[in-house]
Amino acid sequence: MSQPVEVDVVIVGGGLAGLAAARRLDRAGVEWLLVEASDRIGGRVATDVIDGWRLDRGFQVLNTAYPRVPALLDIDSLDLRYFTSGVLVRRGGELHRLDNPLREPLSVAQTLNSGIGTLSDRLKFAALATRCATLPASRLLDARETTTQEMLRKAGLSHRMIEEVLRPFLSGIFADRSLDTSSHVFAMVLRSFARGRMGVPAAGMAALPAAVAGPLPYPQLLIGARTLSLGPGMVVTDGGEIRCRAVIVATDPSSAATLLPQLPTPDMHGLTTFYFGADRAPLDEPTLVLDGDRREIIANTVVVSNAAPEYAPVGRSLIAASVVGVSAPSGASEQVIRVELARLYGVETSSWDLLEVISIPEALPSARVPQAKLRKPVDLGDGLFVAGDHRDSPSIQGALAGGWRTAGAVLTWLGARVPA
């Protein structure tokens, strides 16, 4: 497609936030154009298919309780493959199971008798999860904002429960071991985990942005167009200048701050995923395994193909191990990961094939206090707007909701009809 010279709104960036913004503008009948520098849409949500393996760009899951997901797509169309609702915690040479009592009520007795934490810990955490799952979201966001660690301690959870279960679990979600993440972000994450199910599309996580983009007119998605500069009423790409009434910058946070110098660059957290292929699965269920021995090397690991057989060639198993931070794919780091995986699963790992090491230095924006009830300003003035999970919450939900909210602000600024 040739690049138009004038439209109402230009969206810079074809990740989830940009696509969600395009969906709302399209529904309102506003003339828009999305420009994306890379050769695909999806941003940080992508899947590589290599020799029959489906390798997502970092281990990611979709939670069915994210409110904006069913509003933008038919979840059934993704053909989701689900993980179990609990976790397995390796501590002291044994695996201990903790299930979500709201989703697995028959497991309550087993969970209460688990060897992780005290009975009081498990009851208090169940009460906290129930509160987050059942209260209106507005009530949770009206609560005094603090850190996740302080919220857990205020709930009466022991140091052991926090360190052996919740810190390793949440470090994989927030890409940060500090638990300094806002209690508002944690409450909404816990709400989603308590209410929804975690899964991956059979075709890989790239199916998610493809589904969001599905209803959009393809000619208005300009792929491979790098944005060089922008300002009020104008975007300059390597294909020329586009005049417009409004601009939405929906790139990654660092690129957004480069294009919009008035925008502060958020701290970013990195994640590294080691993908291994094995002839035999080290575990016979699709359950996340956590390190309760506090070695703090692997945040979590899972046999992805136990949930989604489509992720591996027939007769083989795909194992993902997530590490907080950026780990170079060196022989030394690979050997450390193999040793840790052997301890976590209780099996020999030397015969596993290392398929890929995916390091993402800017996987998620930091969400430290304060988070402004997950609603940072998106209208920068002069027809310039910004969208992304760095303006809402660091998650798929935050990206989709952020893009939708920013498009609403643009429509208000344009004086157009604002669809719900």
C-alpha positions as CSV (number, residue, x, y, z in Angstrom):
1,M,0.0,0.0,0.0
2,S,1.2,3.5,-0.8
3,Q,1.4,5.8,2.2
4,P,-1.4,8.3,2.3
5,V,-0.5,12.0,2.9
6,E,-3.4,12.9,5.2
7,V,-5.7,11.1,7.6
8,D,-7.6,12.0,10.8
9,V,-5.5,9.9,13.2
10,V,-2.1,8.2,12.9
11,I,-1.3,5.3,15.3
12,V,2.4,4.7,15.6
13,G,3.1,1.1,16.7
14,G,1.3,-2.1,15.9
15,G,1.4,-3.9,19.2
16,L,-1.7,-4.8,21.3
17,A,-2.2,-1.2,22.4
18,G,-2.0,0.2,18.9
19,L,-4.4,-2.5,17.5
20,A,-6.9,-1.9,20.3
21,A,-6.8,1.8,19.6
22,A,-7.4,1.1,15.9
23,R,-10.4,-1.1,16.7
24,R,-12.1,1.7,18.7
25,L,-11.4,4.4,16.1
26,D,-12.6,2.1,13.3
27,R,-15.8,1.4,15.2
28,A,-16.4,5.2,15.5
29,G,-15.9,5.7,11.8
30,V,-12.8,7.9,12.2
31,E,-10.3,7.8,9.4
32,W,-7.1,6.3,10.8
33,L,-3.8,4.7,9.7
34,L,-1.5,2.5,11.7
35,V,2.3,2.6,10.9
36,E,4.5,-0.2,12.2
37,A,8.3,-0.3,11.8
38,S,8.8,-4.0,11.9
39,D,7.5,-6.6,9.3
40,R,4.7,-7.8,11.5
41,I,2.1,-6.7,14.0
42,G,2.0,-7.8,17.7
43,G,4.9,-5.9,19.3
44,R,6.2,-7.9,22.2
45,V,3.6,-10.7,21.6
46,A,5.1,-13.0,18.9
47,T,5.7,-16.6,18.0
48,D,8.6,-18.1,16.1
49,V,8.0,-21.5,14.4
50,I,11.3,-23.4,14.1
51,D,11.5,-27.0,12.9
52,G,8.1,-27.8,14.2
53,W,8.5,-26.0,17.6
54,R,6.4,-23.0,18.5
55,L,8.5,-20.7,20.5
56,D,6.8,-17.6,21.9
57,R,9.0,-14.5,22.4
58,G,9.3,-15.3,26.1
59,F,6.9,-17.5,28.0
60,Q,3.6,-15.7,28.0
61,V,0.0,-16.8,28.8
62,L,-3.4,-15.3,28.2
63,N,-5.7,-15.0,31.2
64,T,-9.4,-15.4,30.2
65,A,-10.5,-13.0,33.0
66,Y,-8.8,-10.0,31.4
67,P,-11.8,-7.8,30.8
68,R,-10.7,-6.2,27.5
69,V,-10.0,-9.6,25.9
70,P,-13.6,-10.8,25.3
71,A,-14.6,-7.3,24.4
72,L,-12.1,-7.3,21.5
73,L,-12.2,-10.9,20.3
74,D,-13.9,-14.3,20.5
75,I,-11.8,-16.2,22.9
76,D,-13.1,-19.5,21.4
77,S,-11.5,-18.6,18.1
78,L,-8.0,-18.7,19.7
79,D,-8.5,-22.4,20.5
80,L,-6.8,-22.0,23.9
81,R,-4.8,-24.8,25.5
82,Y,-5.0,-24.4,29.3
83,F,-2.5,-24.8,32.2
84,T,-3.7,-26.0,35.5
85,S,-4.9,-23.4,38.0
86,G,-2.4,-24.2,40.7
87,V,1.4,-24.5,41.1
88,L,3.9,-27.0,42.2
89,V,6.6,-25.8,44.6
90,R,9.9,-27.6,44.9
91,R,11.1,-27.4,48.5
92,G,13.3,-29.7,50.4
93,G,13.5,-32.4,47.7
94,E,9.7,-32.7,47.4
95,L,7.1,-31.1,45.1
96,H,4.2,-29.5,47.0
97,R,0.9,-28.7,45.3
98,L,-1.1,-25.5,45.8
99,D,-4.3,-25.2,43.8
100,N,-6.7,-22.3,43.4
101,P,-9.6,-23.1,45.7
102,L,-11.9,-20.8,43.8
103,R,-11.4,-22.8,40.6
104,E,-10.7,-26.2,42.1
105,P,-13.0,-26.5,45.1
106,L,-12.5,-30.3,45.4
107,S,-8.8,-29.6,46.1
108,V,-9.3,-27.5,49.2
109,A,-8.5,-30.3,51.6
110,Q,-5.3,-31.1,49.8
111,T,-4.3,-27.5,49.5
112,L,-4.9,-26.9,53.2
113,N,-2.7,-29.9,54.0
114,S,0.1,-28.9,51.6
115,G,3.6,-28.7,53.0
116,I,4.0,-25.1,51.9
117,G,3.5,-22.4,54.6
118,T,1.2,-22.9,57.5
119,L,-2.5,-23.7,57.6
120,S,-3.0,-20.1,58.6
121,D,-1.0,-18.9,55.6
122,R,-3.2,-20.8,53.2
123,L,-6.4,-19.7,54.7
124,K,-5.3,-16.1,54.7
125,F,-4.1,-16.2,51.1
126,A,-7.4,-17.8,50.1
127,A,-9.3,-15.0,51.9
128,L,-7.1,-12.4,50.1
129,A,-7.7,-14.1,46.7
130,T,-11.5,-14.3,47.4
131,R,-11.6,-10.6,48.3
132,C,-9.8,-9.6,45.1
133,A,-12.0,-11.8,43.0
134,T,-15.3,-10.7,44.4
135,L,-15.0,-7.0,45.2
136,P,-15.6,-4.5,42.4
137,A,-12.4,-3.4,40.7
138,S,-13.1,0.2,41.7
139,R,-13.1,-0.8,45.4
140,L,-9.7,-2.5,45.0
141,L,-8.3,0.6,43.3
142,D,-9.7,2.9,46.0
143,A,-7.8,1.1,48.7
144,R,-4.6,2.7,50.0
145,E,-1.8,2.0,47.5
146,T,1.3,0.4,48.9
147,T,3.8,-2.2,47.7
148,T,2.9,-5.8,47.0
149,Q,5.2,-7.0,49.8
150,E,3.5,-4.7,52.3
151,M,0.0,-5.9,51.1
152,L,1.0,-9.5,51.6
153,R,2.4,-8.8,55.1
154,K,-0.7,-6.8,56.0
155,A,-2.8,-9.9,55.0
156,G,-1.0,-11.8,57.7
157,L,1.1,-14.0,55.5
158,S,4.3,-15.4,56.9
159,H,7.8,-14.6,55.7
160,R,8.1,-18.3,54.6
161,M,4.9,-18.2,52.5
162,I,6.1,-15.0,50.8
163,E,9.6,-16.2,50.1
164,E,8.9,-19.8,49.1
165,V,5.8,-19.3,47.0
166,L,4.7,-15.7,46.3
167,R,8.1,-14.1,45.5
168,P,9.1,-16.7,42.9
169,F,5.6,-16.8,41.4
170,L,5.2,-13.0,41.2
171,S,8.8,-12.4,40.0
172,G,7.9,-14.3,36.8
173,I,4.8,-12.1,36.4
174,F,6.3,-8.7,37.1
175,A,9.9,-9.6,35.9
176,D,11.0,-8.3,39.3
177,R,11.9,-10.1,42.5
178,S,11.6,-7.0,44.8
179,L,7.8,-7.1,45.3
180,D,7.9,-3.3,45.1
181,T,5.2,-3.5,42.5
182,S,2.1,-1.4,43.4
183,S,-0.5,-3.2,45.5
184,H,-3.1,-1.9,43.0
185,V,-1.4,-3.9,40.2
186,F,-1.0,-6.9,42.4
187,A,-4.7,-6.8,43.4
188,M,-5.8,-6.8,39.7
189,V,-3.4,-9.6,38.8
190,L,-4.7,-11.7,41.7
191,R,-8.2,-10.9,40.7
192,S,-7.6,-12.2,37.2
193,F,-5.8,-15.4,38.3
194,A,-8.6,-16.1,40.8
195,R,-11.4,-15.5,38.3
196,G,-9.9,-16.8,35.0
197,R,-7.9,-19.5,33.4
198,M,-4.4,-19.3,31.9
199,G,-3.7,-20.7,28.5
200,V,-2.0,-20.3,25.2
201,P,-3.5,-20.4,21.7
202,A,-2.8,-23.6,19.9
203,A,-1.1,-21.6,17.1
204,G,1.0,-19.7,19.5
205,M,0.7,-16.3,21.3
206,A,1.0,-14.5,17.9
207,A,-2.6,-15.6,17.3
208,L,-3.7,-13.0,19.9
209,P,-2.7,-9.8,18.1
210,A,-3.8,-11.4,14.8
211,A,-7.3,-11.9,16.3
212,V,-7.4,-8.4,17.6
213,A,-6.4,-7.1,14.2
214,G,-8.8,-9.5,12.3
215,P,-11.7,-7.1,11.8
216,L,-9.6,-4.2,10.8
217,P,-9.2,-3.2,7.1
218,Y,-5.8,-4.5,6.2
219,P,-4.8,-1.6,3.9
220,Q,-4.8,0.7,6.9
221,L,-2.1,-1.3,8.6
222,L,1.1,0.0,7.1
223,I,3.8,-2.6,8.0
224,G,7.5,-1.8,7.6
225,A,7.1,1.9,7.9
226,R,9.6,3.3,10.4
227,T,8.6,6.6,12.1
228,L,11.4,9.1,12.0
229,S,9.7,12.0,13.9
230,L,6.4,13.4,14.8
231,G,4.7,16.5,16.2
232,P,1.3,18.1,16.4
233,G,-0.6,17.3,13.2
234,M,2.3,15.4,11.5
235,V,4.1,12.1,11.4
236,V,7.2,11.6,9.3
237,T,8.1,8.0,8.3
238,D,10.8,6.8,5.9
239,G,8.0,6.9,3.3
240,G,7.3,10.6,3.7
241,E,5.1,13.0,5.7
242,I,1.6,12.2,6.9
243,R,-0.6,15.1,8.0
244,C,-3.2,14.3,10.6
245,R,-5.4,15.8,13.3
246,A,-4.1,13.5,16.1
247,V,-1.3,11.1,16.8
248,I,-1.3,8.1,19.1
249,V,2.1,6.8,20.0
250,A,1.6,3.1,20.9
251,T,5.2,1.9,20.6
252,D,7.3,0.3,23.4
253,P,8.0,2.7,26.3
254,S,11.6,3.6,25.3
255,S,10.7,4.3,21.7
256,A,7.7,6.4,22.9
257,A,10.0,8.5,25.1
258,T,12.3,9.0,22.1
259,L,9.5,10.2,19.9
260,L,7.9,12.2,22.7
261,P,10.7,13.9,24.7
262,Q,8.2,15.2,27.2
263,L,7.3,11.7,28.2
264,P,9.4,10.2,31.0
265,T,11.0,6.8,30.2
266,P,9.8,4.2,32.7
267,D,12.1,1.7,34.3
268,M,12.0,-1.6,32.4
269,H,12.4,-5.1,33.6
270,G,14.0,-7.9,31.6
271,L,13.1,-11.6,31.2
272,T,15.0,-14.5,29.6
273,T,13.3,-17.7,28.5
274,F,15.3,-20.9,28.0
275,Y,13.4,-23.3,25.7
276,F,14.4,-27.0,25.8
277,G,13.2,-29.9,23.8
278,A,13.0,-33.4,25.3
279,D,12.0,-36.9,24.1
280,R,10.1,-37.4,27.4
281,A,8.3,-34.8,29.5
282,P,9.8,-34.4,33.0
283,L,6.2,-33.9,34.4
284,D,2.9,-35.3,33.2
285,E,0.8,-32.2,33.8
286,P,0.6,-28.6,32.5
287,T,1.5,-27.0,35.9
288,L,3.9,-24.2,36.7
289,V,6.8,-25.3,38.9
290,L,8.3,-22.8,41.3
291,D,11.5,-22.9,43.3
292,G,10.7,-22.9,47.0
293,D,14.3,-23.4,48.0
294,R,15.0,-19.7,47.4
295,R,17.9,-20.2,45.0
296,E,16.4,-17.4,42.9
297,I,17.9,-18.6,39.6
298,I,14.8,-19.8,37.7
299,A,11.5,-17.9,38.4
300,N,9.3,-20.7,37.0
301,T,9.3,-23.5,34.6
302,V,6.6,-25.5,32.8
303,V,6.2,-28.2,30.2
304,V,4.4,-26.1,27.7
305,S,3.5,-29.0,25.4
306,N,1.6,-30.7,28.2
307,A,-0.9,-27.9,27.8
308,A,-0.4,-27.3,24.0
309,P,0.9,-30.3,22.2
310,E,0.9,-28.2,19.0
311,Y,3.9,-26.3,20.4
312,A,6.2,-29.4,19.9
313,P,6.8,-32.0,17.1
314,V,4.9,-35.2,17.6
315,G,6.5,-37.4,20.3
316,R,8.5,-34.5,21.8
317,S,8.1,-32.1,24.7
318,L,8.7,-28.4,25.0
319,I,10.0,-27.1,28.4
320,A,10.2,-23.4,29.2
321,A,12.3,-21.9,32.0
322,S,11.9,-18.2,32.9
323,V,14.7,-16.2,34.4
324,V,14.3,-12.7,35.8
325,G,16.7,-10.3,34.0
326,V,18.8,-10.8,30.9
327,S,20.9,-13.9,30.7
328,A,23.4,-14.2,27.8
329,P,23.0,-17.5,25.9
330,S,26.4,-18.8,27.0
331,G,27.4,-22.3,27.7
332,A,27.9,-21.5,31.3
333,S,24.4,-20.1,31.8
334,E,23.0,-23.0,29.9
335,Q,24.7,-25.5,32.2
336,V,23.4,-23.6,35.3
337,I,19.9,-23.7,34.0
338,R,20.2,-27.5,33.2
339,V,21.3,-28.2,36.8
340,E,18.5,-26.1,38.2
341,L,15.9,-27.8,36.0
342,A,17.2,-31.2,37.0
343,R,16.7,-30.3,40.7
344,L,13.2,-28.8,40.1
345,Y,11.9,-31.7,38.1
346,G,13.9,-34.4,39.7
347,V,15.1,-35.8,36.3
348,E,18.2,-35.9,34.2
349,T,18.4,-33.0,31.8
350,S,21.7,-33.4,30.0
351,S,20.1,-35.0,27.0
352,W,17.6,-32.1,26.4
353,D,18.2,-30.0,23.3
354,L,18.6,-26.3,23.9
355,L,16.3,-24.9,21.3
356,E,16.5,-21.1,21.9
357,V,17.4,-18.5,24.5
358,I,15.2,-15.5,24.2
359,S,16.4,-12.5,26.2
360,I,14.1,-9.5,26.3
361,P,15.8,-6.5,28.1
362,E,12.6,-4.5,28.1
363,A,9.9,-7.1,28.7
364,L,7.7,-5.2,31.1
365,P,7.6,-1.7,32.5
366,S,8.1,-1.2,36.3
367,A,4.9,-0.6,38.2
368,R,6.2,0.8,41.4
369,V,4.1,3.1,43.7
370,P,2.3,5.3,42.7
371,Q,0.3,4.0,39.8
372,A,-2.5,6.5,39.7
373,K,-5.1,3.7,39.9
374,L,-3.7,2.3,36.7
375,R,-4.8,5.3,34.8
376,K,-1.8,7.5,33.9
377,P,-2.6,10.5,31.6
378,V,-2.6,9.7,27.9
379,D,-3.5,13.2,26.5
380,L,-0.2,15.1,26.1
381,G,-1.8,18.2,24.5
382,D,-1.7,19.5,20.9
383,G,-3.3,16.4,19.5
384,L,-0.5,14.1,20.8
385,F,-1.5,11.0,22.7
386,V,0.3,8.0,24.2
387,A,-0.9,4.4,24.7
388,G,0.5,1.2,26.2
389,D,0.9,-0.9,29.2
390,H,3.2,1.7,30.7
391,R,0.2,4.0,31.0
392,D,-2.0,1.4,32.6
393,S,-0.8,-2.0,34.0
394,P,2.2,-4.1,32.8
395,S,0.2,-6.9,31.2
396,I,-1.7,-7.9,28.1
397,Q,-4.8,-6.4,29.7
398,G,-3.0,-3.2,30.4
399,A,-1.9,-2.9,26.7
400,L,-5.4,-3.6,25.4
401,A,-7.2,-1.4,27.9
402,G,-4.6,1.3,27.5
403,G,-5.1,1.4,23.7
404,W,-8.8,1.4,24.0
405,R,-8.8,4.2,26.6
406,T,-6.4,6.4,24.6
407,A,-8.6,6.0,21.5
408,G,-11.5,7.2,23.6
409,A,-9.6,10.3,24.6
410,V,-8.8,11.0,20.9
411,L,-12.4,10.7,20.0
412,T,-13.4,13.1,22.7
413,W,-10.7,15.5,21.5
414,L,-11.9,15.2,17.9
415,G,-15.5,15.7,19.0
416,A,-16.5,12.4,17.5
417,R,-18.9,9.8,18.8
418,V,-17.3,7.7,21.5
419,P,-18.3,4.0,21.4
420,A,-18.3,2.0,24.6
